[in-house]
């Protein structure tokens, strides 16, 4: 790929499927910029939970909002899922994501509607998934250091509630793009999942 060329990798999938890990690894391996679009919605959700209007929060989001220490909590995830169901919030964040996706040098974006809405023309689209049991264990291991009383059953219930809300929302529901490659990480090591994703990117760059 020529220096400065535009190349977009769209990673979609439910929470704790592994798309964030893949996104960071692909970006590093390919020299692309990376955007975890979920952080945008988590930041808006956190501001809404503090009493702000979610649409106003989305329209006035600043980079510092993405550095909040509480954005990885289960509560922030639920708040993100709620505000993401609002069409005006999604519209407010759409231009930012599209501009990022077409930046010179290539970009990787992970989220829930990248291949279907944000970047339908992405050169590579991957829909990353995993079983409920695997996803809930991953997220529980991630959260338990800061929430020692949290159980895996509670995490599973939280994930299923988010999945249902994300799939059933009217605005940009969670679903694979028709031309997306399905990548089930349930039984894959991190290294194997990254290798498969890199293979898809390398094939598209030839």
Secondary structure, DSSP 8 states (H G I E B T S, - for coil): --TT---EEEEE-STTSSHHHHHHHHHHHHT-EEEEHHHHHHHHHHHHHTT--HHHHHHT--GGGGG-TTTTSHHHHHHHHHHHT-HHHHHHHHHHHHHHHT-TT-EEEEESSIIIIITTT-SEEEEEE--HHHHHHHHHHHHTTT-TT--HHHHHHHHHHHHHHHHH-SSS-S---TT-EEEE-TT--HHHHHHHHHHHHHHHH-
